[in-house]
Amino acid sequence: MDIFVLRCFFLLVLHTSTYPAAAGRERKNVLFIMADDLRTSLGCYGDPVAKSPNIDQLASRGQVFLNAFAQQAVCGPSRVSMLTSRRPDTTRLYDFNSYWRVHSGNYTTLPQYFKSQGYFTMSVGKVFHPGIASNNTDDYPYSWSIPAYHPPSFTYEKKKMCKGKDGKLHVNLLCAVNVSEQPGGTLPDLESTEEAVRLLKSRVNDDDPFFLAVGFHKPHIPFRIPQEYLTLYPLDQMTLAPDPDVPERLPTVAYNPWTDIRKREDVQKLNISFPYGSIPKDFQLRIRQHYYAAVSYMDAQVGRLLSALEELGLADNTMVVFTSDHGWSLGEHGEWAKYSNFDVATRVPLIFFVPGGNEAGTSTFPFIDVLRESVHSIKSGKVRSRVVELVDVFPTVSYLAGLEVPVQCPDISFQVELCTEGENRAYAAPQGRSERTPEDVAFSQYPRPADAPQENSDLPDLKDIKIMGYSLRTWDYRYTLWLGFNPKTFQVNVSDVHAGELYMSADDPGQDKNIFNNSDYSEIMRKTASLPQTVGLQMRMKLEFHYLTAGMKTSRGKP
């Protein structure tokens, strides 16, 4: 039997194993920080433009996963997937319009698990996606010990708050503001930081461990941020995306027409043709400037939160997690926003800080004011290069905090309340072994209503989904299949192939040159036709990917 096939089946056996019990490990508090729409545009991820000193400082004290990927590049489905450690095909949430406990299964969430183990759990800001997707309660009281907090000023986020050149207020994409002129003289993330600090103070003298989740709204659009952060990124120093054009061989079904961007008043004035019209270059530069400014603004809130953690004497027994729900395209492939399977939309920062090892008398998280202090590069701590997924967060945080790791889910787990479809990534690679292992694969997916871009292509309702794009990311490749999907039965038709994509990272890091060959794939379908129906989609795609790339070294570059 093919050695790759043997390896895959061996991994299936491993998945039935459990991790060591938590006996003897001290339980830690957890500060779980999540940004919204944040790609890896951070200094600690090698971005030369980004000014993110506080997150970089956290990275210097912890483990930094360079290749972490979301399971679906849109807020609600990604957050539910991460917090339940179940993939979207298990939560059956691909839009914002259903609650997993009713729609698919009564799955235990990460904070709910900690709550069941005696933790006092709290939510501030955007942790679950608010609304139907979290039962209009942010999953309270299942996940949280007290009702979730949402900043009051967020009610203005979608209203006319952006002053234009005409002196009037608009619903714009670009919305740098004078905070003192905003309702209440504040902004959502400022309020969330204040509330999170207040909650930390309330836990100082409490013996019960806590799990505090803080979800910042930025850099999600609109870019309603303090205007002073724009000064960090002079417009004449901003550059366009290195690949601003739609790739020639990009399947139409894979294209994201960035509909939510087009709805903003300042973008509508540009009169851009749908779906492939490009944004004028000067406006592209301004979008990129505002995105990076929003990142620095969010970084400052992270810094204030971490410095408070230390000042309150909590840093020595609190682990910190920092991540995002998904990435965001900044003009790459002629696309903006999320809503795709490309790396820019699915790759996210993932940082774990576990207390211990800090030199006596030194400060762990001193606040760095990026507006007033010079920003110097900060070397990251333990850099982990292996490919990981956001479904890995639940088991990894559980282990690092001192709890038992949930068991691996069976292939069909709708009736199983507590299990994980991820892996515990707390273990380092054995000495002398490379982290670049063929077994490490990240799976993402994205739904589409049709083969050609249309108004609801970015975020189709469940009933309108006709095609599901399943994407496999390894060290060397991204392989995507767009397959027929039945929204009534949640079944995918592996023989109904609408399009395929294959990108080779070494030659094409931006994923602009699709080398998928339809005739080669037809031969692969013939080879895999005899696979039993019990073979799941992920295993099937791994096998197909192996056959597709087996001769790639000799036929490299051939379309």
N, C-alpha and C positions, 0 to 999 in steps of 0.2 A: 504493500500500500504506500502511496505517496507520503513522504516524511512530513509534509505540511499537514496533510489530512490526519495523520497520527497525532501530531502536535495539537491540532484543534480538538480532537476527541479527548486527549489527555487533559486539556484545560477544562472540558466539561466535567470530568471527574473531580478536578480540583474545586470546581464551583460548589460541589455538595459539601465541602468541608467547612468547619467553623473555625473562627479565630480563637486564640487563647483567651481564657477568662480574664477578667479585670482584677482578680485577686491580688492584693499587695500593691496596687497602683493607686496613688492618691488622686482623689477626684478634684478637678479644677473647675473654676468658673469659666464661662465662655462668653466672649464678646464677639458676636457674629456680625460683620459689616458687609453690606452689599451695595454696590453702586448700580446705576441703571443705564444700560446702553454703553457701558465702558469697554472699549476694546483694549488691547495691550499698549495703549499710548501712554506709557509711563516711563520715567527715567530708568527704573529698575528692570525694565524689559528692553532696554537698549534704544528707546525712542530719543533721538537727539534734539527734538523740538520740545517735548513735554517738560514742564516744570512741576514736579510732583514730589517735593522733598520729604513730606511726612510719610507718604506711602513708601517711598524709597527707604526711609529710615526703618520702617517696620520690616521691609524686605531684608534689610541688613542684619536684622536680629532673628530672622526666621527662615523657613523653607520656601523657596520660590519655584513653583511649577511653571516651566516655560511653555509647555504645550498642553494646555487644558482647554477642553472644548465643551460647549453647551450642546444639549440634545435637540433644541429647536430655537431658532433665532427670533423669538418674540417673547415678550415679558411673561404673560400668564402661563403658557405651557412650560416654559423653561423653569420658572420658579417652582411650580408644582412638581415638576420632574425632579429638580434638585432636592427639594425639601421632603419628598417622599422616597427618594432614591428609586424611582420607577420611570421607565422611559415613556414617551408620549403615547406609544401604542398600548401601554398598560394603563396609564391614567385616562386615555382616550380624550384628552384635552388638547385640541389643536387650535382653538380660538379662545375667546373669553366667556363663553356662554354656557358653561356647565360646571358643576361642583363634583369633584371626583368621588366623594363619599357616596353620592347618590347615583352618579353616572357610570362608575366603573367598579370601585371597591372601597371598603372602609380602611384605607391605608393609613398606618401610623406615620406621622411626620417627625422630622428631626426634633423640633422643640417639644412635641408631644411625648416622644421617647424620653427626653431629659426630664420632663415634668413627671412622668411615671416613676422616675428614679429619684424623686425627692428634690428636684431643682425648682426654683422659682423662676418662671419663664415670662419674658416681657418682649413686646414688639413696639418699635418706634418707626414711623415713616412707612416706606413702601418695602415690605418684606414679601408677603403674599401679594399677588395682584388684587387690588380691591375690587369688590363687586361680586357678581355671580360666581366667578371662579374660586372664591374663598367664602361662599355662602353669605356674602354681605356683612361678615363679621370678622374677617381675617382669620377664620377657622377658630374663633373663640367659642366655647371654652376648651375645646379639644387641645389646641396647641399652646394656649397662653393662660397664665395664672390670673391675669387681670386683662380687661379689654385693651385691644391694641390702640396706640396713639397715632393720630394723623394730624399733621400741622394744619391749623385753621387757614393759614394763608394759601394753602394749595387750592382752595375753592376759586381763586382768581387765576389759576395757571392757564386756563383755556379762554379767558376773557380778554377784552381789549385793554391790555396793560402796557403796550409797547409804543412809545412816542415816536412818530415818524417825522420826516423833514417838514411835513405840513403842520406840525404842532399838534396833530390829533392822535388819539390812541387807536392802535390797530392790533389784530391777532396775527403777529408776525412770527417768522422763524427766528430771526435775529432780534434779540430783545434785551440788550444790555441796559440796565436801569440804574437810576439813583435810588438806592434802597430807602432813603429817608422819604421819598415821594411815593413809595408803595403802601398799600393798605396796611395799617399797623406798624409801618416803618420796618418791615421785616420780609423774609422770604422763607419758603418751606424748609430748606435744609438748615437754615439758621435756627429755626424753631425746633427741628428734630434734634439738633445737637444739644440745645439747651435742655430739652426734655430727657434725653439720654443721660446727660450729666446729672440731672436731678435724680433719676432712677438709680444711678450708680451710688450717689450719696446715700440714698435710702437703704442700700444694701451693706454699707460699711460695717455695721455692728450686728448684722444678722448671721446666724450660724449656718443657715441653709445655703448651699451653693446656688448660683444664679446662672441663667442663660438669657442674655440680653441681645436681641437682634435689632440692628439699626439699618434701615434701608434709606439711602440717600437718593433723591430724585434726579440728580444730575450725574452725567451730562445729557440726560434725556431732553428732547425738544419740548417746548420752545426753549431757546437759550436765554431764559430770563435769569440773568445773573448780575451781580454787582459790576458796574461798568469799569471799575478800576482794574479788573483782571484782564481786560483787553490790552492794557499797557504792557503786559508781559510778552505779548506777541505782536510786535509792529507789523502792519500789513505788508510793508515792503520787504519783510523777511520771510513771509509765508510762501510756500511753494504748492503747486498742484500735485495731485496724486501721480505717481510714476506711470500709471497705466489708466489714463482717464477715458479711454475709448472702449466701446462695447466690443469684446473679442469677436473675430470673424466667425469662428466655429462654435460660439456659445449657442446652445439650443434655446429656442424662443421660450420654452417652458421654464428655463432656469433663470430668466431675467426678472429682476425686481424693479417695477416701474415707479417706486418711491411715491406712492399716491399721497401719503400723509404729508410729505414735504410740499407737494403741489397745492395743497389746500390752504397754505399760509398766504396771507394777503401780499406780503412782499415778494413771494415767489410767483404768485399769480400775475403780478404786474410784469413779469419777465416774458409772459406769453410763450411758454415753452411747449413745443408739440409733443403729443402723447403717442407712443410711449418712449421713443428713443431720442427725442430732442435733448440736446445737452444744455446745461446751465452755463450762462456766460462766465468766462474765466475770472473776471473780477469778482463776481458774486461767489464763485467756488472758493476763492481765496478767503473771502469774508466768512463763509460757512466754516472752513477749516480753522480760521482764527477764533471764532466763537466756540467751536467745539473744544479746542485746547484750553481756552480761557475757562470754560465750564469745568474741565478736568481739574485745573488748578484751584478753582473755587471749592470743588468737592474735596480735593486733597486737604485744603485748609480745615474743613470741618472734621475730617478724619484726624488731623493733627490735634485739634482742640479736644476731641474725644479721648484720644490716647494719652495726652498730657494730663487730663483729668483723672484717668484711670491710675496713672502713676502718683499724682498728687494725693489721691485718696488712699494710697497704700494698697491698691488692689492688683497692681501689675505683677507682683511676685507669685500670685496664685490664680491668675486668669490667662487662659489661652485666647489668642486673637485669630480670627479668620477674616480674610479680606478677599472678596471676589466680586463678580458681576453676573448679571443674568445672561448676557450675550454681548457680542461686539456691535460694530456700526460701521458701515461703509462711508468713506469720505471721498467719494469720487472714483474709487477703483472700479474698473469694468464699466464705467459710465453709470454707476449706481450710487445711491445714497440711502441712508438708514440701514435697517437690518433685513429681515425677510428673505434670506438666501442661505445656501449651504457653503458659500465661500469661507475661507479662513477669517477674513476681515469681519464677517458677521457671526461666526461661531466660536472663534478663539477668545478666551477671556483670561484676565489675571487670576491667579489663585495662590494665596500666601497664607502660611500657617506659622504663627508664633507660639511657642510653648515656653513658659517661664523657666528660668534656671540658667546659670552660667554667666549672668551679668556680673561684672566686677564690682566689688563693694565700693560704695561711695560714688558710683557713676550713675548718670541718669539714663533710663531706658528710652523714654519717649519725650524728650524736650520739644516743645512746640517750635516749629520753624515757620516764621512769617515770610512767605514767598514774596510779598509786596514790599517788604522792607529789608530783607536780608539777602545777601548773595547766595545763590544756589550752587552748591558744588556736587559733583558726582559722588554718589554713595555706593560702595560696593555691596552687592547683595550677599546674603548669608549663604545657606546651603542651596545651591541651584540644582533643581531636579529637571532633567531634560526629557524624561519619558513621557509618552503620550497618555494623558488621563482625561477623565470626563467629570462633569458636574454631578453625575449620579454617584461618583466616588466620595463626595463630600460627606454625606451622612455617615458611612462606616468609618471614615478617617477621623472625623471630629469625635465620634463616639470613642474610638480607641485612644486618641490623644488626651481626651478629657478624663479618661480612667474608667469608662463604662465598657461593658461587653459589646462586641460588634454584632449586629444582627446577622442572622444566617443568610446565605445566598437564596434568592428566590428560585422556586422551580420554574420550568419553562412557561407554565400557565399559573399565574399567581393571583387571580382576581379575588379568590376567597381567602388569601393569606394576608392578615393585617400587618404583621411586622416581618419584613425581610428586605434585602437590598439587591438591586440589579447592578450595583457598583462593586468596587474593590476597595479594601483598606490600603491606602497608599502611604501609610506611615512607615512602612518597612523600606530601608535603603537597599539598593542593589548589592549583592554579595561582592566582597572585595575582588577586584580584577575583572568583574563582569560589566560590560557596557550596558547603559540604560536603553540603548537603541535595540530593542528586542522586537522581533516580528509579531510576537503575541500581543503586544500593546496596540490596540485599535480603538479609535473613538468613533461612535456612530451619532450622526445627526440626521434630521429629516425636516422636510418642509412641504406643506400642502399647496396645491394649485387648483384653481377651478377649471382651467383650460390650457391647451398647448400654447396659445398665443397670449401675450400680456393683455389684461383688461382691467377695469377699474377696481375689481376686488381681488386681483392676483396676490397682493401683498398679505391680505388677511381675510381669506374666505371663511364664511360660516361653515360649520360642519356639513350641513346639507348640500353645500355647493362644491365640496371637495370631490374632484374626479381623478386627480393624479397625486401621488405622493413621491417626493424625491428623497430617496434614502442614500445617505452619503457615508462612506467609510474613509477614515483618515488614518494613515500609517505614517511612519517616519518619512517615507520616500514619496508617497503618492496621496492624492485625493481621488477617490473613485465614487461616482454618483450614478444611480439609476433612477429614472423617472418612470414609475410603474402605475398601472391602473389601480384605482382605489374605490371601494364601495363604502360610502359613508353610513349606510344603513346597517351593514353587517360588520363594518370595520375590517373587511378582508382586502388584502392586496393580491392582485393577479400578477404573478411573477412572469407569466408568458405575454403579458400586455405591456411591452416596453415602448414607451413614448420617445425616450432619448437617453443618451448616456454621456458621461463626462469622465475623462481621465487626465490628470495633471501630474507631471513628474516634478517634485520639489527641487531637485538639484539644478535642473535646467530652467525651471519655470516657477520660481518661488511666489510670483504674483498670481499664479493660476490663470494665465491668459491664453495658453496654447493647448487646446483640447485635442488629445491624441487618441480619443476613443474611436475605434474602428468597428463599424456595424457588421462587416463581414466576419471579422474575428469573433465578435460577440455571438453571431449566429452559430458558429462552430462550437463555442463554449456552451450555448444553450443545448446543443445536441449532446454534448458530453455530460451535462448535468441533468438531462431529462429523466434519467432513471433514478434520481435521488428520491428516497421515500418522502411521503408527505409530512412525516414527523420532523424532518430537517427544517429548522427555523430559518427565517429570512437572513438573520445575521450570519449564521454559519454558511448558508448558501452564497451570500455575497463574498464571504472570505474565500470560499473555494473558487468562485468565479474570478475574483481578483487575483488569486494565485495563478490560475491558468492564463489570464490576460497578461500578466507581467512576467511570466516565467522566461519568455524569450526576449524580454525588453532590452537586455544588455547587448544582444546581437542585432536587434532591429531598432535600436534607439533612434527616436526622432521621426520614424515613419508614421504618417497619419493613418 
